[in-house]
Structures are given as structure tokens and as C-alpha cells.
């Protein structure tokens, strides 16, 4: 049982490049989330999903897209990376109804030059 | 979800109890108090949560005032490994699945430094 895993762990992009961050969970959780964390700040919600095939916007969705084609995976895409997207990205998952504990992945550190 | 207020930083001596306060004066009746912590830029880790009764688990105790406007997280015997940022979060966790997205709204938290 690996919990929540994230790929890649670290990435450097040039402005304008695109990439996809992968989040996978093996706990059969219904709900999944993508957060970003900038230095000295708390996490901010980007997008979330309450089930396979569904997604919704969080606090800071601009510049990102997501997809949840399979229940265990939640993908975060940057179509045209900008320096302002330099951050640490965390994925999390929880049981249906959002009642349970959110389990977080180890994070992906992204640097956009 | 109600807003929370926490001190920016606190120190605690190793082996002593660490008491981390949180104010949530606008909390409503169906909102729970959750505590998470984040150790050195790792993913946040769940600690404990409660509605109105005091709660205890293997990690910590949560004391919620009778009016529910504030709470205190207690780490009974702090160790160096408890040095982390602690987040107090208030959110709805009721039975209405259709409106409960489980979203967490993080503030800046309290940086707890446990010293030898």
C-alpha cells in the first residue's frame, strides 16, 4: 500500500513549455485534490475531483487543467508554464463525502525559468 | 468555512507539553476543527479533529472550548521530530454528501520549534 504518490519529484521547465504532473492513490479514494504551496505560505487549492470523470475549480485554478479519467489517478497539466507557477505541488485524496482524513503525497517541486 | 487565527511561531522544550492555540470565533454548528502538520516541506500529515468534545489519539489531544470559538492542540511530550508547521483548519464535515467537497483551506499555521 503506497498511499499517495506523485510523479515527478522535481522538474525544471522553461517559460512556455508544457508538462503534466501525475498523482496516483491506491486507497480506492473517491475524492482527490491538487494544491500548490509557495515559500512561507500555506497550501492553496488548485482543482479537485469528487469522482472519476468529474473535476472542479479551487482557489487558484488559472493556468492549470486537470483530468480524472481513472479513479486512482488525477493529472495536473500546465499548458504554457510561467515563472509564477514555480511552486511545490501537493496531491491529496480522501474518502467519498470528504469526511475522512486527507492523505497527501510527497510533493513535486517545479521551477519555471 | 470559518477563518482561523494562529500565532506565527512558538518554542517548546523537548519533553515538555506543547500547547498550540487556535481561534475560530465564526465557527458554525456543523463545522469541525482539524489539525494537520507539515514537517520540513513534506506533505501535510493529519493529526486529529473534533466537533465539540475533547479528543485524544496516539499523537495528540484536542481541547475545544465550550462555546467552540477556540481550541488547543496539545502534544504531551514534544520531541525534536515534532518541529513542524501546525495548521488549524475549520471545515464542514456533515452528512450532506452532495455539498461536502472536503476542501481544506490552509492558513499560514504555527511554526513550532522544539528545542533540546
gemmi code that builds the backbone of each chain (N, CA, C; Angstrom):
import gemmi

chains = {
    "A": [
        ("UNK", (0.858, -1.208, 0.000), (0.000, 0.000, 0.000), (0.883, 1.243, 0.000)),
        ("UNK", (0.986, 1.906, -1.160), (1.911, 3.025, -1.285), (1.280, 4.335, -0.841)),
        ("UNK", (-0.056, 4.394, -0.704), (-0.707, 5.644, -0.337), (-0.868, 6.542, -1.550)),
        ("UNK", (-0.390, 7.787, -1.415), (-0.456, 8.762, -2.499), (0.960, 8.973, -3.040)),
        ("UNK", (1.131, 8.773, -4.326), (2.429, 9.002, -4.940), (2.315, 10.082, -6.004)),
        ("UNK", (3.419, 10.797, -6.235), (3.448, 11.870, -7.215), (4.661, 11.716, -8.123)),
        ("UNK", (4.437, 12.000, -9.395), (5.492, 11.923, -10.394), (5.458, 13.162, -11.251)),
        ("UNK", (6.595, 13.826, -11.525), (7.929, 13.567, -10.991), (8.115, 14.202, -9.624)),
        ("UNK", (9.261, 14.016, -9.019), (9.576, 14.640, -7.736), (10.080, 16.064, -7.922)),
        ("UNK", (10.772, 16.291, -9.036), (11.353, 17.605, -9.304), (11.430, 17.812, -10.804)),
        ("UNK", (11.169, 19.056, -11.245), (11.233, 19.332, -12.680), (11.582, 20.797, -12.878)),
        ("UNK", (12.392, 21.032, -13.907), (12.722, 22.393, -14.324), (12.138, 22.603, -15.715)),
        ("UNK", (11.382, 23.668, -15.883), (10.769, 23.991, -17.169), (11.217, 25.371, -17.631)),
        ("UNK", (11.182, 25.585, -18.932), (11.365, 26.924, -19.453), (9.986, 27.548, -19.661)),
        ("UNK", (9.927, 28.861, -19.575), (8.663, 29.570, -19.803), (8.060, 29.154, -21.137)),
        ("UNK", (6.766, 28.823, -21.093), (6.068, 28.432, -22.303), (5.992, 26.932, -22.542)),
        ("UNK", (6.817, 26.167, -21.845), (6.767, 24.722, -22.006), (5.534, 24.167, -21.283)),
        ("UNK", (5.190, 22.946, -21.657), (4.050, 22.293, -21.008), (4.520, 21.045, -20.273)),
        ("UNK", (3.736, 20.617, -19.301), (4.034, 19.378, -18.611), (2.794, 18.896, -17.871)),
        ("UNK", (2.830, 17.637, -17.490), (1.756, 17.026, -16.718), (2.324, 16.396, -15.460)),
        ("UNK", (1.689, 16.706, -14.334), (2.041, 16.080, -13.066), (1.031, 14.969, -12.801)),
        ("UNK", (1.560, 13.829, -12.365), (0.692, 12.682, -12.118), (0.563, 12.417, -10.627)),
        ("UNK", (-0.660, 12.204, -10.191), (-0.929, 11.782, -8.819), (-1.651, 10.442, -8.880)),
        ("UNK", (-1.194, 9.492, -8.084), (-1.827, 8.178, -8.036), (-2.055, 7.774, -6.585)),
        ("UNK", (-3.226, 7.169, -6.341), (-3.515, 6.663, -4.992), (-4.088, 5.254, -5.087)),
        ("UNK", (-3.706, 4.419, -4.116), (-4.136, 3.018, -4.139), (-5.057, 2.698, -2.976)),
        ("UNK", (-5.752, 3.713, -2.460), (-6.633, 3.533, -1.305), (-8.104, 3.522, -1.702)),
        ("UNK", (-8.376, 3.504, -3.006), (-9.750, 3.496, -3.516), (-10.531, 4.734, -3.061)),
        ("UNK", (-9.820, 5.862, -2.928), (-10.475, 7.098, -2.512), (-11.242, 7.717, -3.661)),
        ("UNK", (-12.383, 8.296, -3.320), (-13.221, 8.923, -4.333), (-12.765, 10.338, -4.656)),
        ("UNK", (-12.351, 11.079, -3.634), (-12.036, 12.495, -3.808), (-10.528, 12.694, -3.920)),
        ("UNK", (-10.132, 13.577, -4.850), (-8.710, 13.901, -4.993), (-8.540, 15.399, -5.198)),
        ("UNK", (-7.354, 15.909, -4.813), (-7.117, 17.347, -4.793), (-5.701, 17.671, -5.274)),
        ("UNK", (-5.560, 18.842, -5.898), (-4.252, 19.393, -6.200), (-4.108, 20.735, -5.487)),
        ("UNK", (-3.013, 20.879, -4.713), (-2.684, 22.117, -4.020), (-1.323, 22.610, -4.512)),
        ("UNK", (-1.090, 23.903, -4.346), (0.248, 24.453, -4.531), (0.657, 25.170, -3.256)),
        ("UNK", (1.969, 25.175, -3.013), (2.495, 25.849, -1.836), (3.690, 26.701, -2.218)),
        ("UNK", (3.558, 27.987, -1.999), (4.648, 28.916, -2.256), (5.415, 29.150, -0.960)),
        ("UNK", (6.671, 29.613, -1.057), (7.513, 29.758, 0.138), (6.849, 30.561, 1.246)),
        ("UNK", (6.861, 30.001, 2.466), (6.339, 30.706, 3.634), (4.831, 30.797, 3.704)),
        ("UNK", (4.152, 30.069, 2.830), (2.690, 30.160, 2.808), (2.065, 28.785, 3.006)),
        ("UNK", (0.779, 28.808, 3.334), (0.040, 27.560, 3.426), (-0.336, 27.056, 2.037)),
        ("UNK", (-0.920, 25.878, 1.991), (-1.320, 25.299, 0.714), (-2.576, 25.990, 0.180)),
        ("UNK", (-2.644, 26.122, -1.142), (-3.828, 26.673, -1.791), (-4.361, 25.669, -2.807)),
        ("UNK", (-5.671, 25.509, -2.804), (-6.306, 24.514, -3.655), (-6.395, 24.988, -5.100)),
        ("UNK", (-5.939, 24.151, -6.032), (-5.952, 24.492, -7.452), (-7.221, 23.937, -8.113)),
        ("UNK", (-7.342, 22.625, -8.103), (-8.501, 21.917, -8.631), (-8.757, 20.702, -7.754)),
        ("UNK", (-9.972, 20.179, -7.860), (-10.270, 18.962, -7.134), (-11.268, 18.121, -7.925)),
        ("UNK", (-11.433, 16.885, -7.473), (-12.338, 15.959, -8.147), (-13.079, 15.133, -7.104)),
        ("UNK", (-14.388, 15.025, -7.278), (-15.184, 14.237, -6.336), (-15.577, 12.886, -6.915)),
        ("UNK", (-14.961, 12.535, -8.028), (-15.204, 11.215, -8.598), (-14.634, 11.113, -9.991)),
        ("UNK", (-14.507, 9.883, -10.466), (-13.982, 9.641, -11.809), (-14.799, 10.422, -12.832)),
        ("UNK", (-14.087, 11.122, -13.711), (-14.757, 11.870, -14.762), (-15.253, 13.248, -14.357)),
        ("UNK", (-15.054, 13.639, -13.092), (-15.516, 14.958, -12.633), (-14.341, 15.777, -12.117)),
        ("UNK", (-14.375, 17.086, -12.375), (-13.363, 17.992, -11.831), (-14.037, 19.322, -11.503)),
        ("UNK", (-13.405, 20.100, -10.630), (-13.939, 21.408, -10.267), (-12.796, 22.326, -9.892)),
        ("UNK", (-13.039, 23.640, -9.986), (-12.009, 24.634, -9.704), (-11.913, 24.892, -8.214)),
        ("UNK", (-10.676, 25.149, -7.781), (-10.435, 25.552, -6.409), (-10.185, 27.043, -6.323)),
        ("UNK", (-9.282, 27.434, -5.407), (-8.989, 28.858, -5.185), (-8.173, 29.501, -6.299)),
        ("UNK", (-7.207, 28.752, -6.836), (-6.247, 29.320, -7.795), (-6.138, 28.446, -9.041)),
        ("UNK", (-7.202, 28.333, -9.854), (-7.203, 27.402, -10.983), (-6.558, 27.913, -12.274)),
        ("UNK", (-6.348, 29.240, -12.380), (-5.897, 29.811, -13.657), (-4.524, 29.287, -14.051)),
        ("UNK", (-4.412, 28.878, -15.312), (-3.153, 28.378, -15.847), (-2.964, 26.883, -15.697)),
        ("UNK", (-3.966, 26.218, -15.122), (-3.878, 24.767, -14.892), (-5.118, 24.064, -15.461)),
        ("UNK", (-4.930, 22.825, -15.900), (-6.068, 21.982, -16.235), (-5.864, 20.630, -15.575)),
        ("UNK", (-6.951, 19.915, -15.370), (-6.889, 18.619, -14.692), (-7.756, 17.605, -15.415)),
        ("UNK", (-7.451, 16.344, -15.160), (-8.299, 15.275, -15.680), (-8.309, 14.114, -14.713)),
        ("UNK", (-9.448, 13.440, -14.637), (-9.617, 12.292, -13.742), (-10.297, 11.186, -14.556)),
        ("UNK", (-9.524, 10.579, -15.459), (-10.054, 9.543, -16.333), (-10.178, 8.209, -15.600)),
        ("UNK", (-9.311, 7.989, -14.628), (-9.373, 6.786, -13.813), (-9.491, 7.186, -12.361)),
        ("UNK", (-10.187, 6.396, -11.578), (-10.426, 6.734, -10.184), (-9.129, 6.922, -9.409)),
        ("UNK", (-8.111, 6.142, -9.728), (-6.892, 6.186, -8.937), (-5.921, 7.276, -9.359)),
        ("UNK", (-6.179, 7.930, -10.496), (-5.224, 8.926, -10.991), (-5.854, 10.301, -11.133)),
        ("UNK", (-5.066, 11.327, -10.842), (-5.521, 12.715, -11.006), (-4.353, 13.483, -11.615)),
        ("UNK", (-4.540, 13.979, -12.830), (-3.466, 14.627, -13.557), (-3.628, 16.142, -13.512)),
        ("UNK", (-2.507, 16.825, -13.326), (-2.493, 18.292, -13.335), (-1.625, 18.735, -14.506)),
        ("UNK", (-2.183, 19.543, -15.385), (-1.460, 19.981, -16.567), (-1.181, 21.479, -16.550)),
        ("UNK", (0.022, 21.816, -17.032), (0.371, 23.205, -17.276), (0.589, 23.326, -18.773)),
        ("UNK", (-0.272, 24.060, -19.463), (-0.186, 24.142, -20.922), (0.948, 25.042, -21.385)),
        ("UNK", (1.160, 26.140, -20.672), (2.215, 27.090, -21.026), (2.772, 27.651, -19.723)),
        ("UNK", (3.829, 27.023, -19.240), (4.338, 27.347, -17.903), (4.833, 28.792, -17.823)),
        ("UNK", (4.605, 29.390, -16.644), (5.062, 30.758, -16.358), (5.870, 30.744, -15.064)),
        ("UNK", (6.808, 31.684, -14.897), (7.606, 31.728, -13.662), (6.750, 31.784, -12.400)),
        ("UNK", (5.554, 32.360, -12.501), (4.671, 32.456, -11.329), (4.150, 31.083, -10.881)),
        ("UNK", (4.355, 30.082, -11.717), (3.923, 28.735, -11.362), (5.029, 27.927, -10.686)),
        ("UNK", (6.159, 28.558, -10.474), (7.205, 27.937, -9.658), (6.655, 27.736, -8.261)),
        ("UNK", (6.642, 26.493, -7.819), (5.992, 26.182, -6.547), (6.234, 24.716, -6.209)),
        ("UNK", (5.719, 24.312, -5.058), (5.670, 22.891, -4.719), (4.211, 22.457, -4.817)),
        ("UNK", (3.983, 21.379, -5.541), (2.627, 20.915, -5.793), (2.369, 19.637, -4.991)),
        ("UNK", (1.268, 19.658, -4.259), (0.874, 18.501, -3.457), (-0.465, 17.966, -3.944)),
        ("UNK", (-0.544, 16.665, -3.990), (-1.778, 15.979, -4.297), (-2.297, 15.344, -3.014)),
        ("UNK", (-3.612, 15.211, -2.899), (-4.197, 14.572, -1.723), (-5.432, 13.796, -2.145)),
        ("UNK", (-5.834, 12.854, -1.305), (-7.053, 12.095, -1.575), (-7.764, 11.796, -0.269)),
        ("UNK", (-9.066, 11.525, -0.390), (-9.846, 11.181, 0.790), (-11.060, 10.381, 0.378)),
        ("UNK", (-11.750, 9.822, 1.355), (-12.934, 9.026, 1.083), (-14.057, 9.895, 0.531)),
        ("UNK", (-15.048, 9.272, -0.042), (-16.216, 9.984, -0.552), (-16.899, 10.761, 0.555)),
        ("UNK", (-17.437, 11.911, 0.197), (-18.118, 12.754, 1.166), (-17.182, 13.695, 1.883)),
        ("UNK", (-15.871, 13.539, 1.661), (-14.903, 14.439, 2.279), (-14.869, 14.378, 3.783)),
        ("UNK", (-15.409, 13.294, 4.348), (-15.494, 13.228, 5.795), (-14.197, 12.758, 6.439)),
        ("UNK", (-13.417, 12.059, 5.667), (-12.264, 11.432, 6.268), (-11.009, 12.266, 6.174)),
        ("UNK", (-9.939, 11.665, 6.644), (-8.626, 12.290, 6.614), (-8.161, 12.462, 5.180)),
        ("UNK", (-7.535, 13.591, 4.896), (-6.884, 13.740, 3.595), (-5.460, 13.224, 3.715)),
        ("UNK", (-5.101, 12.363, 2.774), (-3.754, 11.831, 2.718), (-3.006, 12.549, 1.605)),
        ("UNK", (-1.829, 13.055, 1.933), (-1.067, 13.857, 0.998), (0.110, 13.075, 0.418)),
        ("UNK", (0.447, 13.415, -0.829), (1.644, 12.881, -1.438), (2.870, 13.659, -0.991)),
        ("UNK", (4.054, 13.242, -1.441), (5.307, 13.865, -1.001), (5.622, 15.189, -1.687)),
        ("UNK", (4.882, 15.526, -2.730), (5.093, 16.806, -3.398), (5.942, 16.711, -4.657)),
        ("UNK", (5.711, 17.662, -5.563), (6.519, 17.840, -6.778), (7.031, 19.268, -6.771)),
        ("UNK", (8.354, 19.404, -6.840), (8.959, 20.740, -6.861), (9.162, 21.152, -8.311)),
        ("UNK", (8.543, 22.266, -8.688), (8.592, 22.741, -10.069), (9.253, 24.108, -10.099)),
        ("UNK", (10.234, 24.226, -10.965), (10.923, 25.505, -11.170), (10.727, 25.912, -12.626)),
        ("UNK", (10.149, 27.083, -12.835), (9.931, 27.590, -14.193), (10.863, 28.773, -14.416)),
        ("UNK", (11.748, 28.628, -15.400), (12.734, 29.684, -15.662), (12.263, 30.641, -16.752)),
    ],
    "B": [
        ("UNK", (-16.349, 28.174, 4.851), (-15.678, 27.646, 6.027), (-15.159, 28.806, 6.873)),
        ("UNK", (-15.203, 28.630, 8.194), (-14.778, 29.696, 9.087), (-13.279, 29.929, 8.988)),
        ("UNK", (-12.881, 31.151, 9.304), (-11.460, 31.525, 9.274), (-10.851, 31.196, 10.638)),
        ("UNK", (-9.562, 30.872, 10.633), (-8.855, 30.581, 11.882), (-7.694, 31.540, 12.057)),
        ("UNK", (-7.318, 31.769, 13.325), (-6.175, 32.613, 13.642), (-5.250, 31.846, 14.569)),
        ("UNK", (-3.960, 31.791, 14.182), (-2.962, 31.079, 14.973), (-1.738, 31.970, 15.160)),
        ("UNK", (-1.003, 31.774, 16.263), (0.260, 32.508, 16.386), (1.235, 32.066, 15.299)),
        ("UNK", (2.087, 32.975, 14.888), (3.015, 32.673, 13.802), (4.034, 31.620, 14.214)),
        ("UNK", (4.552, 31.723, 15.445), (5.583, 30.782, 15.866), (5.536, 30.556, 17.371)),
        ("UNK", (6.063, 29.407, 17.778), (6.152, 29.052, 19.194), (7.372, 28.182, 19.406)),
        ("UNK", (7.934, 28.259, 20.615), (9.010, 27.363, 21.007), (8.528, 26.450, 22.118)),
        ("UNK", (9.150, 25.281, 22.211), (8.820, 24.343, 23.273), (10.074, 23.551, 23.610)),
        ("UNK", (10.281, 23.290, 24.893), (11.425, 22.473, 25.304), (11.105, 21.001, 25.095)),
        ("UNK", (12.104, 20.270, 24.636), (11.942, 18.838, 24.415), (11.479, 18.153, 25.699)),
        ("UNK", (10.485, 17.279, 25.584), (9.954, 16.556, 26.732), (8.805, 17.253, 27.428)),
        ("UNK", (8.638, 18.523, 27.151), (7.532, 19.270, 27.747), (6.311, 19.201, 26.835)),
        ("UNK", (5.171, 19.604, 27.378), (3.962, 19.644, 26.563), (3.973, 20.898, 25.695)),
        ("UNK", (3.553, 20.713, 24.450), (3.399, 21.844, 23.535), (1.906, 22.128, 23.397)),
        ("UNK", (1.519, 23.359, 23.674), (0.119, 23.765, 23.591), (-0.035, 24.790, 22.482)),
        ("UNK", (-0.702, 24.404, 21.424), (-0.852, 25.285, 20.260), (-2.290, 25.795, 20.194)),
        ("UNK", (-2.472, 27.128, 20.310), (-3.833, 27.666, 20.311), (-4.337, 27.998, 18.908)),
        ("UNK", (-5.659, 28.042, 18.807), (-6.291, 28.416, 17.545), (-7.616, 29.110, 17.859)),
        ("UNK", (-7.825, 30.256, 17.250), (-9.104, 30.960, 17.388), (-9.942, 30.760, 16.141)),
        ("UNK", (-11.198, 30.443, 16.325), (-12.150, 30.265, 15.215), (-13.490, 30.786, 15.679)),
        ("UNK", (-13.566, 32.096, 15.902), (-14.742, 32.702, 16.538), (-15.993, 32.659, 15.669)),
        ("UNK", (-15.839, 32.465, 14.348), (-17.019, 32.453, 13.466), (-17.443, 31.035, 13.101)),
        ("UNK", (-16.961, 30.064, 13.827), (-17.284, 28.664, 13.525), (-18.786, 28.444, 13.641)),
        ("UNK", (-19.320, 27.641, 12.748), (-20.750, 27.344, 12.797), (-20.974, 25.922, 13.302)),
        ("UNK", (-22.226, 25.617, 13.559), (-22.555, 24.385, 14.258), (-22.144, 23.099, 13.580)),
        ("UNK", (-22.046, 23.103, 12.250), (-21.710, 21.870, 11.537), (-20.261, 21.841, 11.074)),
        ("UNK", (-19.433, 22.702, 11.634), (-18.024, 22.744, 11.250), (-17.141, 22.068, 12.291)),
        ("UNK", (-16.234, 21.252, 11.800), (-15.281, 20.556, 12.636), (-13.967, 21.326, 12.673)),
        ("UNK", (-13.187, 21.088, 13.713), (-11.832, 21.620, 13.814), (-10.852, 20.490, 13.492)),
        ("UNK", (-10.010, 20.721, 12.492), (-8.995, 19.761, 12.089), (-7.609, 20.336, 12.346)),
        ("UNK", (-6.681, 19.465, 12.666), (-5.278, 19.854, 12.782), (-4.436, 18.960, 11.877)),
        ("UNK", (-3.578, 19.626, 11.099), (-2.583, 18.960, 10.280), (-1.227, 19.562, 10.622)),
        ("UNK", (-0.183, 18.827, 10.300), (1.152, 19.411, 10.431), (1.979, 19.091, 9.204)),
        ("UNK", (2.992, 19.913, 8.972), (3.860, 19.750, 7.816), (5.300, 19.846, 8.296)),
        ("UNK", (5.988, 18.744, 8.161), (7.381, 18.659, 8.600), (8.282, 18.935, 7.426)),
        ("UNK", (9.032, 20.009, 7.517), (10.090, 20.339, 6.560), (9.686, 20.093, 5.102)),
        ("UNK", (8.599, 20.746, 4.665), (8.194, 20.733, 3.264), (7.718, 19.373, 2.765)),
        ("UNK", (7.492, 18.439, 3.665), (6.848, 17.183, 3.254), (5.359, 17.451, 3.070)),
        ("UNK", (4.609, 16.470, 2.591), (3.163, 16.614, 2.513), (2.558, 16.735, 3.901)),
        ("UNK", (1.514, 17.536, 4.063), (0.866, 17.660, 5.372), (0.382, 16.306, 5.890)),
        ("UNK", (0.374, 16.203, 7.212), (0.004, 14.964, 7.891), (-1.147, 15.251, 8.836)),
        ("UNK", (-2.187, 14.445, 8.763), (-3.331, 14.594, 9.662), (-2.926, 14.289, 11.092)),
        ("UNK", (-3.431, 15.101, 12.041), (-3.163, 14.841, 13.457), (-4.431, 14.404, 14.168)),
        ("UNK", (-5.458, 15.241, 14.137), (-6.643, 14.990, 14.947), (-7.758, 15.916, 14.487)),
        ("UNK", (-9.005, 15.587, 14.804), (-10.096, 16.503, 14.554), (-11.185, 16.302, 15.594)),
        ("UNK", (-12.064, 17.309, 15.728), (-13.149, 17.220, 16.693), (-14.255, 18.196, 16.369)),
        ("UNK", (-15.424, 17.948, 16.975), (-16.584, 18.817, 16.758), (-16.825, 19.692, 17.985)),
        ("UNK", (-17.078, 19.070, 19.125), (-17.293, 19.861, 20.338), (-16.732, 19.185, 21.588)),
        ("UNK", (-16.530, 17.901, 21.520), (-15.941, 17.199, 22.665), (-14.430, 17.162, 22.528)),
        ("UNK", (-13.744, 17.063, 23.651), (-12.295, 16.901, 23.606), (-11.962, 15.549, 23.002)),
        ("UNK", (-10.885, 15.511, 22.248), (-10.483, 14.292, 21.574), (-9.020, 13.982, 21.880)),
        ("UNK", (-8.700, 12.700, 21.900), (-7.318, 12.270, 22.116), (-7.030, 11.078, 21.230)),
        ("UNK", (-5.844, 11.076, 20.647), (-5.371, 9.899, 19.924), (-3.906, 9.681, 20.271)),
        ("UNK", (-3.249, 8.799, 19.546), (-1.868, 8.454, 19.886), (-0.898, 9.603, 19.635)),
        ("UNK", (-1.301, 10.587, 18.869), (-0.411, 11.697, 18.553), (-0.619, 12.897, 19.459)),
        ("UNK", (-1.892, 13.220, 19.771), (-2.165, 14.488, 20.430), (-3.540, 14.490, 21.095)),
        ("UNK", (-3.798, 15.589, 21.798), (-5.127, 15.847, 22.354), (-5.636, 17.159, 21.794)),
        ("UNK", (-6.953, 17.237, 21.628), (-7.587, 18.447, 21.136), (-8.613, 18.893, 22.165)),
        ("UNK", (-8.428, 20.128, 22.653), (-9.348, 20.701, 23.631), (-10.120, 21.812, 22.943)),
        ("UNK", (-11.435, 21.697, 22.894), (-12.290, 22.702, 22.266), (-13.100, 23.375, 23.367)),
        ("UNK", (-13.101, 24.699, 23.375), (-13.848, 25.414, 24.410), (-15.346, 25.166, 24.254)),
        ("UNK", (-16.070, 25.413, 25.335), (-17.497, 25.101, 25.324), (-18.257, 25.896, 24.264)),
        ("UNK", (-17.850, 27.157, 24.044), (-18.504, 27.964, 23.009), (-17.953, 27.677, 21.616)),
        ("UNK", (-16.960, 26.812, 21.524), (-16.340, 26.354, 20.268), (-15.623, 27.454, 19.506)),
        ("UNK", (-15.372, 28.584, 20.146), (-14.718, 29.676, 19.438), (-13.206, 29.561, 19.447)),
        ("UNK", (-12.667, 28.642, 20.192), (-11.223, 28.429, 20.178), (-10.910, 26.986, 20.564)),
        ("UNK", (-9.684, 26.582, 20.243), (-9.262, 25.233, 20.583), (-7.756, 25.226, 20.829)),
        ("UNK", (-7.278, 24.154, 21.440), (-5.858, 23.996, 21.708), (-5.434, 22.578, 21.349)),
        ("UNK", (-4.384, 22.489, 20.564), (-3.782, 21.201, 20.260), (-2.672, 20.975, 21.278)),
        ("UNK", (-2.655, 19.812, 21.901), (-1.646, 19.507, 22.908), (-0.821, 18.303, 22.466)),
        ("UNK", (0.495, 18.524, 22.344), (1.429, 17.426, 22.146), (2.022, 17.150, 23.519)),
        ("UNK", (1.691, 16.042, 24.158), (2.001, 15.871, 25.583), (3.486, 15.840, 25.938)),
        ("UNK", (4.297, 15.251, 25.100), (5.742, 15.174, 25.374), (6.470, 15.450, 24.065)),
        ("UNK", (6.681, 16.728, 23.782), (7.237, 17.103, 22.484), (8.652, 16.560, 22.288)),
        ("UNK", (8.927, 16.106, 21.084), (10.270, 15.677, 20.713), (10.774, 16.549, 19.578)),
        ("UNK", (12.056, 16.418, 19.271), (12.638, 17.216, 18.193), (11.926, 16.942, 16.871)),
        ("UNK", (11.424, 15.717, 16.714), (10.735, 15.356, 15.476), (9.367, 16.013, 15.330)),
        ("UNK", (8.891, 16.668, 16.406), (7.623, 17.384, 16.326), (7.801, 18.804, 15.786)),
        ("UNK", (9.027, 19.216, 15.536), (9.269, 20.529, 14.928), (8.633, 20.539, 13.544)),
        ("UNK", (7.681, 21.470, 13.350), (6.892, 21.470, 12.120), (6.011, 22.718, 12.090)),
        ("UNK", (5.319, 22.910, 10.973), (4.271, 23.923, 10.890), (2.949, 23.224, 11.163)),
        ("UNK", (2.178, 23.766, 12.098), (0.901, 23.164, 12.507), (-0.249, 24.034, 12.003)),
        ("UNK", (-1.169, 23.395, 11.300), (-2.297, 24.104, 10.712), (-3.597, 23.719, 11.414)),
        ("UNK", (-4.334, 24.733, 11.820), (-5.669, 24.557, 12.380), (-6.661, 24.913, 11.273)),
        ("UNK", (-7.554, 24.006, 10.954), (-8.470, 24.204, 9.826), (-9.883, 23.882, 10.289)),
        ("UNK", (-10.804, 24.761, 9.913), (-12.215, 24.540, 10.245), (-12.956, 24.225, 8.955)),
        ("UNK", (-13.683, 23.137, 8.933), (-14.426, 22.832, 7.721), (-15.673, 22.021, 8.012)),
        ("UNK", (-16.593, 22.115, 7.045), (-17.820, 21.366, 7.164), (-17.523, 19.903, 6.920)),
        ("UNK", (-18.050, 19.060, 7.751), (-17.881, 17.615, 7.549), (-19.172, 16.921, 7.920)),
        ("UNK", (-20.266, 17.410, 7.417), (-21.564, 16.861, 7.782), (-22.031, 15.783, 6.852)),
        ("UNK", (-23.215, 15.306, 7.045), (-23.725, 14.164, 6.296), (-24.220, 14.500, 4.898)),
        ("UNK", (-24.282, 15.777, 4.523), (-24.789, 16.146, 3.209), (-23.688, 15.954, 2.173)),
        ("UNK", (-23.586, 14.751, 1.629), (-22.513, 14.424, 0.708), (-22.529, 15.316, -0.531)),
        ("UNK", (-23.687, 15.759, -0.951), (-23.770, 16.475, -2.217), (-23.066, 17.813, -2.161)),
        ("UNK", (-22.951, 18.404, -0.988), (-22.317, 19.716, -0.897), (-20.981, 19.669, -0.184)),
        ("UNK", (-20.564, 18.496, 0.267), (-19.328, 18.419, 1.034), (-18.193, 17.988, 0.129)),
        ("UNK", (-17.387, 18.936, -0.268), (-16.274, 18.628, -1.169), (-15.019, 18.236, -0.414)),
        ("UNK", (-15.011, 18.396, 0.896), (-13.841, 18.027, 1.679), (-12.669, 18.957, 1.514)),
        ("UNK", (-12.882, 20.114, 0.901), (-11.770, 21.041, 0.668), (-11.190, 21.536, 1.988)),
        ("UNK", (-9.873, 21.671, 2.015), (-9.182, 22.232, 3.165), (-8.667, 23.610, 2.801)),
        ("UNK", (-8.924, 24.594, 3.652), (-8.406, 25.942, 3.459), (-7.297, 26.155, 4.473)),
        ("UNK", (-6.053, 26.205, 3.983), (-4.889, 26.357, 4.858), (-4.568, 27.822, 5.082)),
        ("UNK", (-4.306, 28.196, 6.336), (-3.734, 29.489, 6.645), (-2.216, 29.344, 6.652)),
        ("UNK", (-1.551, 30.223, 7.378), (-0.087, 30.154, 7.429), (0.411, 29.265, 8.555)),
        ("UNK", (-0.474, 28.898, 9.484), (-0.109, 27.958, 10.533), (0.828, 28.526, 11.575)),
        ("UNK", (1.163, 27.666, 12.541), (2.109, 27.996, 13.602), (3.361, 27.163, 13.419)),
        ("UNK", (4.505, 27.824, 13.340), (5.771, 27.103, 13.281), (6.199, 26.770, 14.703)),
        ("UNK", (6.190, 25.487, 15.029), (6.608, 25.024, 16.354), (8.058, 24.563, 16.277)),
        ("UNK", (8.892, 25.159, 17.101), (10.302, 24.762, 17.192), (10.497, 24.082, 18.534)),
        ("UNK", (10.817, 22.790, 18.502), (11.110, 22.057, 19.735), (12.616, 22.093, 19.949)),
        ("UNK", (13.021, 22.582, 21.121), (14.448, 22.787, 21.379), (14.963, 21.805, 22.430)),
        ("UNK", (16.218, 21.358, 22.267), (16.786, 20.387, 23.212), (16.918, 20.978, 24.619)),
    ],
}
model = gemmi.Model(1)
for chain_id, residues in chains.items():
    chain = gemmi.Chain(chain_id)
    for i, (resn, *xyz) in enumerate(residues, 1):
        res = gemmi.Residue()
        res.name, res.seqid = resn, gemmi.SeqId(i, " ")
        for name, pos in zip(("N", "CA", "C"), xyz):
            atom = gemmi.Atom()
            atom.name, atom.element = name, gemmi.Element(name[0])
            atom.pos, atom.b_iso = gemmi.Position(*pos), 0.0
            res.add_atom(atom)
        chain.add_residue(res)
    model.add_chain(chain)
structure = gemmi.Structure()
structure.add_model(model)
structure.setup_entities()
